[in-house]
């Protein structure tokens, strides 16, 4: 819905721009530099008014249309480029309607690139500045220090070893408030759940059917008892000892701490398959349709949260598939939470259950579902949920 409204307003404002330009230049014979300036001003007024009233009327998430000063000076800069390109185009293509339309098309493309780039950079800076501020919050609730959620599907051969390694790597903090391991069997047809119990997992949840990694992590987080809640992959692509660092950062006051495979300090012990790495880079680029911030890596399977923040985020999330990570980032932005990216040591697994082509297509579809839900107000909080996010001074 929001995309249709955005496109409709864009088409209308462009029509106003081109229509006034043609009327003034071809009909009244006004010089192109003045005709284009008037048409741009009128189109900007239409665009600003309608986007505020229609496009984002039901989306409280901060967008460029709510930044009046930014909108004004970007319109001036992009408008100056538009006028310059249009005038140059007319000089090259000559007089007449076809030449004027060709020149204006080039001008619109150039000015559009400027507007998009500047708006993105302004919003990116503001979002990231906001995320670097750690609010003063009371200690998070929970009966153990750390809960580790492990989603598992068809892992009967390895889940026992995974649990043993997690226990061993976190042994240093096990006696200091406790560590809880929560395994979520995502509808496996094998004995994953039984072997997880036998291996000593503290809590084993079984999904009645295979719903996806997002659904499995959500179920585990909502059942966790830790003051800090983290999740990692069952194949241990990220050595679990790194969870100690994420735990310490959460306890230092961060709402959300995420691993980043693109961090300059990240070490990669085994190279990822080329197709999977390329798909990941393309997907991160497409996330610009949903996220304001420009994150190095949204899909890293190592993330940690304050327990109250974790429950809020996952109670509001809806995606069951691999794109659930991007939905979490969107909610972090929407709810003005603090976020820290940290480097990880990565040992890529060659036995991943990810089906690159099919899952990539589903992830792209899910990104636009997030954008649509955001426009419909699906992620709005009630008063009690907002109190969870209120800083204490």
N, C-alpha and C positions, 0 to 999 in steps of 0.2 A: 504494500500500500504506500509506504513512505517513498519508495523509488518511483512509483507512478506519479505521485504528487510532485516530487522533485523534478522529474522529467517534464511534467506538464508546465510547471512554473518556468523552467529553463527554456522550453520552446516558446512560451508566451513572451518572455522578456527578450529573447532573441528576435522574435517577430516584430516586437515594438522597435527594437534597435534598428533592424534592417528597413522596416517600413518607414520610419521617420527619416532615416538617412536618404532613402530613395525619393521621398516626397520633397525634402528640402533641396537635395542636390539636383535631381532630374526635373522636378516640378517647378521649383522656385529659383533654380540656378544659383543657390547659395554655395560658396566655395566649400570644398569637401572637408577642410579642416574644421570649419564652424558647424557644418551639417552633422559631421560625425560626433563632435563634442556634445551637441544637443541631444542626439539620438542615444548616446551612451548614458548621459545623465538621466534621461527618461527611463531607459531600460533598467538602470541601477535602482531607481526609485521603485519600479514595479517589482523587481526581483527581491529587494530587501523587504518590502511590505508583505508580499505574498508568502515568502519563505517564513517569515515570523508568524504570520496569521494562519497559514495553511500547512506548509510542509512539516514544520517541527512543532506545531501547536500542541501535539500530544506526546512529545518526546522531551523530557526535562533534561536529558543529557546535554551538557554544554557543547554548542556547535558554533561555527564561525558567524552564523547569522545573528547571534546574540552579542557579538563583539562589535559594538557600534563604531568605536574609534578605528579599530582594525579594518572594518568594512570600508570606512570612508577613505583612509589613506591608500588601501590596496586598490580601491576603485580609481583613485587619482593616478596611481602608478600604471595600473593595467590600462586605464583609459588613455593615458598619454602614449603608451605603446600602440594601442589600437589605432589612434589617430595617425601616428607616424607611419604605421604599416599600411593603413588604408590610403593615405596620401601618396605614399611611394608606389603602391600598387596601381593607383589610377594613372600616375605618371608613366608607368611601364606599359600597362594594358591599354591605355587610351580612354576616350570618352564612351558614353553609352551604358545602358543598363547591364549587359553581360560583363563588361569590364569592371564596373562598379561592384557588382555582386562577387566577382572573383577576388577583387582586392579586399572586400569586406570579409570574405571567408577566411583569407589568410590572417587578417587582423584579429578576427574572433578567436582563431586557433592560438595565435601567439599570446593574446591577452588572457585567454583561458588557462594556459599553462602557467602564466605568472600568478594568477589568482590562486590556483590550486596549490602551487608550491609554497606560496607565502602563508596561506591559511594553515596548511599542514605544519609548517615550521613553527608558527606562532602557537598553535594548539599543542603540538608536541612538547614545546618548551614549558608551557604552563602545566601540562599533565605531569611531566617528569619532575618539575620543581615541587609540585604538590606531593608526589609520591616519595620524595626524599625527606619529607617532614614526618618524624615519628611522634604521634600524639601521646600524651600521658594517659594511659589507661590502667585500670586496676589489674591485679593478677588474674589471668584467665582461669576459668573453672576446670576442674578435672581431678581425678583420684590418682593418676600416675603422671610421671613427668613427660613421657613421650609415647605416643601411639604411632606405629608404623603400619600403614594400610598397604597390602599387597594384592592387587587384582590378579587373578590367575584363571587361565582357560587351557584345558588340556595339558596340565603341568604335572601329571602324576609321577613322571619319571624324575622330576627335578625339584618339586616343591619342598620335599624333606631337606634336601641339601641347602636350598635357599633359606629356609627358616634357621637351619643350623649356622649358616654363615652370618645371617643378620644378628643372631644371638651372640655369636663370638665377637663380631665387630663392634657391637654396642655394649659389650660386657663392662667396659669402664664406667658407664653411666647407669648400668642396671641396678646397682645398689644405692643410687642417689635419686630416689623418688620413683624408680621403676620404669621398665620398658614393656609396652604391650604390643604384641604382634597380632594384627587382624588380617586374616586371609579371606578374600571374597572369591568364591568359586563362581565364575560367570556362566553357569549352565553347562559345565563340562559333561561329556558323555563317559568319562573315565572316572578313576578313583581319586581325583585331585583332592576333594574335600576330606575323604577318609585318611589319606596320607598326610594332609596338613594337620589334622587332629593328632595323629600318631606321632608326628614330629614335634608336637608341643606348642602349636599356635594357641594363643590365649583365647582367641575368638575366631570361629570359622562360620562364615555366612555362605549360604548357598542360594544363588539366584535360580528361580524355577526354569528359566530359559536363558539362552545367550542373548544379552541385550547390548553389550558393548562395554568398552573400558570405562567410559564416563559413568554409566549406570553402576558398575561395580565399585568404582572409587567412591561415588556418592554414598552408596549403602555402607561402605566401610567407615567413611568419615563420620556419618551420622550415628554410627554405633560405637565409635571410639570413646575412650574415657580419659585420654591424655590431655594435659594442659597445653601441650603442643601436639599437633597432628600433622604427620607427613605421609606421603605416599611414594612408592618406588616400584619399579618393574620386577616381575617375578624372575626374569632372566638375569637379573643383577647386572644390567648394562652399566649401572653406576655403583661402584663398590659402596656398600652400605655404611662404611666408616665415615663417609662424607656427611651422613645425616647428623653427626655430632656438631659439625660446623653450622648447618642450617638451624639446628636446635638452639645453639648459643646465640645466633643472630635474632631468632624470634624472642628469646628470653631477654635480649638487649633492647627490645622495644619495637621491632618491626612487626607489622601485621601479617605480611606475606613475604616469604623468602623463596626464590626460584632459582634452580640451577640453569646455567646457560652454556650450551655447547659452543657458542660463538664468542664467549668471553675471551679476552686476550690471554688470560692465564689458564684456560682450559687445556688439559692434556688428553690426547686421543690415543689410547693404547692399541686399538684395532680400528682400521678404517671402515667406515660405513660403505655398503654397496653403492655404486655410483648412481644408479637409478633412484634409489631411496634418498640419497643426499640431494640430488637435483630436485626431486619432488618436494622435499622439505624446504628448499630455498624458494621455490615457486609459491608454495603455500604461505610462507611467511610474507611474501610480497602481496598476496591476495588479501591477507588480513588487514591491509590498509582500508578495506571497505567497511571494517567493523571497529577497529581500534584507532584511537587517536595517537597513542604513544607508539614510538618506533622501537620495538623490542628486538634484541639480538636473536632470541629463540623462545618461541611460545610453546614448543612441543616437548621440551625436555621432561623426562619422566621422573624428576626429582624435585618435589616442591614441599614446603612446610608452612604451617599457619598457626596463629593463635587459635585455641579451640573454639572460642566464641565466634571469631571471624570465620573459621572453617565451616561451622554449622550454618552460619548465615549465608555464606556464599553457596554452599552445596544445597541448602534448602531452597534457594532461589534459582539454581541452575536447572536446565531442562534437557540439555543434549546428552544422549547416551553413548555416542560414538567418540572417535578420536579428537574431534574438534571441541570437545568439552573444555580443553585447556584454554582455548581462545575465548570461550564464553566466560571463564573465570577471570581472565585479564579484563574483559569488558566490564564485568561487575566490579572489579577492583577500581577501575577508572570511574565508573558511575557512582560508587559509594565513597569516593575520595579516601581510599585506604593507602597506607604506606607500603612500598614494595622495594625489595632489594634483590638485584641479580648477582649471583655468585658463580665463580668458575667451578667446573666439575672435572673429575677424571672419568673418562668415558671408555668403556670396553664394549664396542658394538657387537650385538648378538647376530649371528648368521641364521638363527632359528626363529626369528620373529614371526608372529602370527599376522602381521600387517600384510594385506594384499594391496600392493602399491597402487595399481591403477584404479581398482574399484573403491578402495578406501579414500584415495585422494579425491575422487569425484564426489563421494558422500561428504567429505569434509568441506569442500567448496560449497555444496548445497547447504550444509549446516551453517556456514558463515552468514549466508543471506537470511537464513531463518532467524539467527540472532538479531540481525539488523531489523528484520520485520517485527519481531517480538518487542524489541526496544521501542520502536515507533508506536506500538499498541499499548505501551505502559505495563507490559507483563512483569517487568523487573522492579516496579515501584514497591517501596517498603511501607509497612504500616508504622504507627507511632511506637509500638513496642520494639520492633526491629531497629528503628532508628536510634533508640536508646542504647543499643549495643555498640553503636558507632560513635556515641557522644564522648569526646575526650573528657577526662577528669583533671581538674587543676588543683 
